[in-house]
Amino acid sequence: MSRKRVCLTTSDLDEGIKRKKKLDEKLASLCKKAYELSILCDVKVGIVISIPEKTDVFAWPSLPEAQKIVNDHIAFPKHKVTIHNNFLQSIVEKREEEVRKVEETLEKMEMENLFNEIFKGNKLLNEVNVGEIKGLLKLIDVKRVQLEQRKIQVNEVVANNNVGEENVGHP
């Protein structure tokens, strides 16, 4: 069975005793939840509340303990920020590397398409700009290296096939 929510208005709580009682109930509930949170999540929890009518403050678990929690938190903000910044920097670097690889792949595909257009005769060499020429030269160098590697592989396969057939009766 669910509880009904109570809509609080200042006209309902004009009397100081009722307001004080309601505040004490809410603070007790808040402290209980803070204690449960500290146990469940293994964190330090402190509550500091300034009440307008009073000159002092409400602190849980105690004023010195709440001050210690706040001071401990304030003591290491740069350390926390540095860790966070390093984490974010590593994410940014990974994304930049991914973008660089995608750009390289895109440039390679564009150069292969341009090479095919030129080879088919759909585009003339005098229509190609300087940047495209540099890209084509890189592509040609890569393809030349691949062809050399393939040539070596084919020669090795042919040599391996001919090793046992050298003295088969051929002059």
C-alpha positions as CSV (number, residue, x, y, z in Angstrom):
1,M,0.0,0.0,0.0
2,S,1.5,3.3,-1.0
3,R,1.7,6.4,1.1
4,K,-0.1,9.6,0.1
5,R,2.1,12.5,-0.7
6,V,1.4,15.5,1.5
7,C,1.4,18.9,-0.2
8,L,3.1,21.3,2.1
9,T,2.1,25.0,2.2
10,T,3.1,27.7,4.6
11,S,-0.5,28.4,5.6
12,D,-0.8,24.8,6.8
13,L,2.3,25.1,9.0
14,D,1.9,28.6,10.5
15,E,2.3,27.4,14.0
16,G,5.9,27.1,15.1
17,I,5.4,23.8,16.9
18,K,4.0,22.1,13.9
19,R,6.8,23.4,11.6
20,K,9.4,22.3,14.1
21,K,7.9,18.9,14.4
22,K,7.7,18.5,10.6
23,L,11.3,19.7,10.1
24,D,12.5,17.2,12.7
25,E,10.7,14.3,11.0
26,K,12.1,15.3,7.6
27,L,15.6,15.6,9.0
28,A,15.4,12.2,10.7
29,S,14.2,10.7,7.4
30,L,17.0,12.4,5.5
31,C,19.7,11.2,8.0
32,K,18.4,7.7,7.8
33,K,18.6,7.8,4.0
34,A,22.1,9.3,4.2
35,Y,23.2,6.5,6.6
36,E,21.8,3.8,4.3
37,L,23.5,5.4,1.3
38,S,26.8,5.5,3.1
39,I,26.5,1.8,4.0
40,L,25.2,0.6,0.6
41,C,27.7,2.5,-1.5
42,D,30.6,2.6,0.9
43,V,30.9,6.4,0.7
44,K,31.3,9.1,3.2
45,V,28.1,11.1,3.6
46,G,27.7,14.3,5.6
47,I,24.8,16.6,5.9
48,V,25.0,20.3,6.7
49,I,21.7,22.3,6.9
50,S,21.4,26.0,7.7
51,I,18.1,26.8,9.3
52,P,17.1,30.5,8.7
53,E,15.5,31.1,12.1
54,K,18.5,29.7,14.0
55,T,22.1,30.9,14.1
56,D,23.5,27.4,14.3
57,V,23.5,24.7,11.7
58,F,22.2,21.1,11.7
59,A,25.0,18.7,10.9
60,W,25.0,14.9,10.6
61,P,26.6,12.6,11.8
62,S,28.2,15.4,13.8
63,L,29.5,18.9,13.0
64,P,33.2,17.9,13.3
65,E,32.6,14.7,11.2
66,A,30.7,16.7,8.6
67,Q,33.5,19.3,8.5
68,K,36.1,16.5,8.1
69,I,34.2,15.1,5.1
70,V,33.9,18.5,3.4
71,N,37.6,19.3,4.1
72,D,38.7,15.9,2.8
73,H,36.7,16.5,-0.4
74,I,38.1,20.0,-0.9
75,A,41.7,18.8,-0.2
76,F,42.0,16.8,-3.4
77,P,40.0,18.5,-6.2
78,K,43.0,18.8,-8.5
79,H,43.7,15.1,-8.2
80,K,40.2,14.3,-9.1
81,V,40.1,16.7,-12.0
82,T,43.5,15.4,-13.3
83,I,42.3,11.8,-13.3
84,H,39.1,12.9,-15.1
85,N,41.0,15.0,-17.6
86,N,43.4,12.1,-18.3
87,F,40.5,9.8,-18.8
88,L,38.8,12.3,-21.2
89,Q,42.1,12.9,-23.0
90,S,42.5,9.2,-23.6
91,I,39.0,9.0,-25.1
92,V,39.7,12.0,-27.3
93,E,42.9,10.4,-28.6
94,K,41.2,7.1,-29.4
95,R,38.5,9.0,-31.3
96,E,41.0,11.1,-33.2
97,E,42.9,7.9,-34.2
98,E,39.6,6.3,-35.4
99,V,38.8,9.5,-37.4
100,R,42.4,9.4,-38.9
101,K,41.9,5.8,-40.0
102,V,38.5,6.5,-41.6
103,E,40.0,9.5,-43.4
104,E,42.9,7.4,-44.7
105,T,40.4,4.8,-45.9
106,L,38.2,7.4,-47.6
107,E,41.2,9.0,-49.3
108,K,42.4,5.6,-50.5
109,M,38.9,4.8,-51.9
110,E,38.7,8.2,-53.6
111,M,42.1,7.7,-55.2
112,E,41.2,4.2,-56.4
113,N,38.0,5.6,-57.9
114,L,39.9,8.4,-59.6
115,F,42.5,6.0,-60.9
116,N,39.7,3.8,-62.4
117,E,38.1,6.9,-64.0
118,I,41.4,7.9,-65.6
119,F,42.1,4.3,-66.6
120,K,38.7,3.9,-68.2
121,G,39.2,7.2,-70.0
122,N,36.2,8.9,-68.3
123,K,38.6,11.6,-66.8
124,L,41.7,13.1,-68.4
125,L,44.9,13.7,-66.6
126,N,44.8,17.4,-67.3
127,E,41.6,17.5,-65.2
128,V,43.3,16.3,-62.1
129,N,44.6,18.8,-59.5
130,V,47.8,18.7,-57.6
131,G,46.3,17.2,-54.4
132,E,44.8,14.4,-56.5
133,I,48.1,13.8,-58.3
134,K,49.9,13.4,-55.0
135,G,47.2,10.9,-53.8
136,L,47.5,9.0,-57.1
137,L,51.3,8.8,-56.7
138,K,50.9,7.4,-53.2
139,L,48.3,4.9,-54.5
140,I,50.7,3.8,-57.3
141,D,53.5,3.3,-54.8
142,V,51.3,1.1,-52.6
143,K,50.1,-0.9,-55.5
144,R,53.7,-1.3,-56.9
145,V,54.8,-2.7,-53.5
146,Q,51.8,-5.1,-53.5
147,L,52.7,-6.2,-57.0
148,E,56.3,-6.9,-56.0
149,Q,55.2,-8.9,-53.0
150,R,52.8,-10.9,-55.2
151,K,55.5,-11.5,-57.7
152,I,57.8,-13.0,-55.0
153,Q,54.9,-15.2,-53.8
154,V,54.2,-16.5,-57.3
155,N,58.0,-17.2,-57.9
156,E,58.2,-19.1,-54.7
157,V,55.2,-21.3,-55.6
158,V,56.6,-21.9,-59.1
159,A,60.0,-22.8,-57.6
160,N,58.5,-25.2,-55.1
161,N,56.5,-26.9,-57.9
162,N,59.6,-27.3,-60.1
163,V,61.9,-28.6,-57.3
164,G,60.8,-32.3,-57.8
165,E,60.5,-32.0,-61.6
166,E,64.0,-30.9,-62.5
167,N,65.3,-34.4,-63.7
168,V,62.2,-35.9,-65.2
169,G,63.8,-36.5,-68.6
170,H,63.6,-33.0,-70.0
171,P,66.9,-31.8,-71.5
